[in-house]
């Protein structure tokens, strides 16, 4: 896919490409898959937080005092869409250990593929936080849309969605439902198959993270 859709940032980095290639291989074991996902999340986290607001504060170095930038406002919130989102969230927490964490538990109805919520927990004051919603795969977009609906109802206003892989169908659906939410991804694949899996993709991310194939 040559042209990146509006509202989508494709993080085009050689290390991410290399690690993602290894993750795509069907014989990559779960422990290596998890390690690579965590490493990629660190690299992607650097890009997605590039525009976080800062303010000048006074600090005292061993030599003198100075004005230096510090993150402004309440601590950001990382929302993990369970269960696969945990693979991205843990790496991001290593990068931003002070971040608050929220969880949205969803499962896909086998009959109509719609996302069904079974759990939700979030920190307070979402309206004052930058919320980063994470899930490795953006396939149909149903889970992401349902999660974003719920997070917005809880008060969040400044939201970005981060995924490892995206299908064009999922991007189109998410942008239509939530045009105010920027999407960051490491790759935009070809399409969805008849079972709504991303092609060429890497299989079921949750199963590969947790070894439940």
FENVENDA-V103302 format. One record per pair of residues at least 4 apart in sequence whose C-alpha atoms are under 7 Angstrom apart, sorted by the first residue. I is the first residue (numbers start at 1). J is the second residue. Records with the same first field share a line. If there is no record, write none. Layout:
I->J  J
//
This chain:
1->188
4->8  10
7->182  183
8->182  183  184
9->183  184  185
10->184  185  186  187
11->185  186
12->186
13->17
14->18
15->19
16->20  40
17->21
18->22
19->23  36
20->24
21->25
22->28
23->28  33  202
24->201  202
28->32  33
29->33
30->34  208  209  210  211
31->35
32->36
33->37  208  209
34->38  87  209
35->39
36->40
37->41  87  88
38->42  87  88  90  91
39->43  91
40->44
41->45  88  91  92
42->46  91  92  95
43->47
44->48
45->49  92
46->50
53->71  72
54->69  70  71  72
55->69  70  71  72
56->67  68  69  70
57->67  68  69  70
58->65  66  67  68
59->65  66  67  68
60->64  65  66
61->65
74->128  129
75->98  99  100  129
76->99  100  129  130  131
77->99  100  101  102  129  130  131  132
78->89  99  100  101  102  131  132  133
79->101  102  103  131  132  133  134
80->85  86  89  102  103  104  133  134  135
81->85  103  104  105  134  135
82->86  103  104  105  106
83->206
84->135  136  205  206
85->89  134  135  136
86->90
87->209
88->92  134  135  136
89->93  134
90->94
91->95
92->96
93->97  99
100->123
101->122  123
102->121  122  123
103->120  121  122
104->119  120  121  147
105->117  118  119  120
106->115  116  117  118  143
107->115  116  117
108->113  114  115  116
109->113  114  115  116
114->142
115->142  143  146
125->129
126->155  156
127->155  156  157
129->158
130->158  159
131->158  159  160
132->159  160  161  162
133->160  161  162
134->161  162  163
135->162  163
136->163  164  165  205
137->163  164  165  166
138->163  165  166  167  170
139->166  167  169  170  192  196  197  198
140->169  170  196
141->145  170  171  173  174
142->146
143->147
144->148
145->149  174  177
146->150
147->151
148->152
149->153
150->154
151->155  156
152->156  157
159->181
160->181  182  183
161->181  182  183  184
162->183  184  185
163->184  185
164->185  186  187
165->185  186  187  188  189
166->170  171  185  187  188  189
167->171  188  189  190  191  192  198
168->172  188  191
169->173
170->174
171->175
172->176
173->177
174->178
175->179
189->198  199  200  201
190->199  200
191->198  199
192->196  197  198  199
193->197  198  199
204->208
205->209
206->210
207->211  212  213
208->212  213
//
